[in-house]
Amino acid sequence: MKFDWVRASLQRRLLVSLLMGVGVSLAAFQIIVDQLVDRYIERSFAGDAAAIERRDRLLREVDFVLLGGVVTVLGVCALSVVLAVRRGLAPLERLASAAQNVAVERPAHALPLEGLPAELRPVGERLNQLLERLTRALEHERRFAASFAHELRTPLAEIRALAEAGLSRQDVAGLHEFLRQTAAAAVGMQGVIESLLAVARADRMLTQQTLEPLAVGAAVQARIERFRLTHPQEVPRMIARVPQELWIQSDPRLLDTLLLNLLANAIQHGDRQAPIEIDWLSDAARRSGALQVRNLAPQLRQADLAHLTERPWSAVAERGSTTAGAGLGLWMVARLCRVLGLTLSFGLDERQWLSVRLGGFRVV
């Protein structure tokens, strides 16, 4: 317990260790030199009484000089050791001071690595990497919460408006219609929640290990049928040209989420009078293929394609269009493509047809 004060500080450990080493070395040096000098003096004087008295006096003077020299050297060494240790640990103290300024409430800044000894630099680099990952994770959580609140605001307001309007209806047919619209809004809200949760939970390594064979045509048709509940008026303009006998390796839940967001984005931001085309583009040489969704987007420009997966992005909406643009759906599509190892690309032809292509599906 009496050494806890020393063990609690790296600086104290270094100081005590160095001072003990210097002290022991000087004490040994003093003893050896004293013995050599004493022997030399004793041999240099004759045996009469006067000589012995001078010899003893000289021995005492030599002992005093040696002891004073050792004490002086020890003091100078102690001061030098203290200054050297403090100077050597100064970069570590700056690193600790910078680490104290890292807080959850503000973005993390890289810890200073200038002047750090080579032994401590890997520690600082690892800490900076950890801070960078933590910053990205916190930013992702903040954006996820903001997206969640933003996307749920509209369907919740719609459900509330339908419920309030339905209270004033007395006829059964009117109530039935309000209930149907409320159910459709609830199903749409459920799709938003499932999409956001799929993005939040998706893990690349885990997903790659859980891929399984599935029929693309059946998955596309199943998603279109589910749109009959939420957007029955939009289903007739969905044209699917995907072979029913085609099987690929993928995650059924995440593929359905991809289709949900692609088709919902085409419905919400595309031309309501034009069809929505779903095609399979095969690459027989590589035993792979791509899934493509096309819709008419008259307000889009070629320069806009690079921003379609950004969130939020409202350049198209600022041009006065209410039917063309890019929403949260394509951002989620980009995140899920990274999870599944797919490539996401956009194209806009001269007739203003936007094509969203998911490439890299492996055919089985």
GIVEN-V267426 format. One record per helix or strand. SS is the DSSP state (~ for helix, > for strand). FROM is the first residue (numbers start at 1). LEN is the number of residues. If there is no record, write none. Layout:
SS:FROM:LEN, SS:FROM:LEN
This chain:
~:4:4, ~:10:35, ~:49:52, ~:118:50, ~:172:30, ~:204:6, >:212:4, ~:216:15, ~:232:4, >:238:4, >:247:4, ~:252:18, >:276:8, ~:284:3, >:288:9, ~:302:6, ~:315:4, ~:328:13, >:343:6, >:353:11
